[in-house]
Amino acid sequence: MSAEPQRWVMLARILRPRGNKGEVAVELLTDFPERLKEMGEVFLRDGTGKNEPRPVSVKVFWIDQNHRGQAVYHFEGCASISEAEKFRGMDVLIPFEQRVTLPTGKYFVSDLVGCSVFERAAEPAVGSSSPGLLASAPMLVGTVSDVQMTGEDVAGTPLLMINTRNGELLIPLAEDICTRIDPAARRIDVVLPEGLRDLNSGA
């Protein structure tokens, strides 16, 4: 039985050399850039993703205060612009097992994409004698294709983008709607508010 392939988490993408001592500017692709200061080793892979990532020691890392969303790496053994140029376009990775642990109720987008979404009936009102609601099985709505995040400095609820047989459906990633989220089982159970489907279809 063959071992499972190593999974990776992308932290950044190298943009270009920066300065004349071998540093490189990178585009940050993580929500936790401060954590990168503590990493003495990362892995680099060319932008095609075909080659195996190779380890490289980090000499210095800092977040670029002048360019939003960027940072600077100085790797061990890289001491010139020409040497830094060789890193252009490479991805900066860490093994999947080393990614940050999120608090309860928070999820990585990559954990949600691909999950099957099932619609459950709303709980019947107290005293209701409607056995049909209790007996109805969850119905498959579709599969999560992406998560639509709110804009910068804009409050709101992220939206699950669901591929269904009737097109795309947007479902708020809210506790009262997404009643069960189980990334390990690749499943999300939802209770859809009345009219949500019509709102998505523009009816």
Stockholm file with secondary structure:
# STOCKHOLM 1.0

chainA/1-203         MSAEPQRWVMLARILRPRGNKGEVAVELLTDFPERLKEMGEVFLRDGTGKNEPRPVSVKVFWIDQNHRGQAVYHFEGCASISEAEKFRGMDVLIPFEQRVTLPTGKYFVSDLVGCSVFERAAEPAVGSSSPGLLASAPMLVGTVSDVQMTGEDVAGTPLLMINTRNGELLIPLAEDICTRIDPAARRIDVVLPEGLRDLNSGA
#=GR chainA/1-203 SS CCCCCCCEEEEEEEEEEETTTTEEEEEECCSCGGGGGGCSEEEEECTTSCSCCEEEEEEEEEECSSSTTEEEEEETTCCSHHHHHTTTTCEEEEEGGGSCCCCTTCCCHHHHTTCEEEECCCCCCTTCCCHHHHHCCCEEEEEEEEEECCCTTCCCCCEEEEEETTEEEEEECCTTTEEEEEGGGTEEEECCCTTHHHHHHTC
#=GC SS_cons         CCCCCCCEEEEEEEEEEETTTTEEEEEECCSCGGGGGGCSEEEEECTTSCSCCEEEEEEEEEECSSSTTEEEEEETTCCSHHHHHTTTTCEEEEEGGGSCCCCTTCCCHHHHTTCEEEECCCCCCTTCCCHHHHHCCCEEEEEEEEEECCCTTCCCCCEEEEEETTEEEEEECCTTTEEEEEGGGTEEEECCCTTHHHHHHTC
//
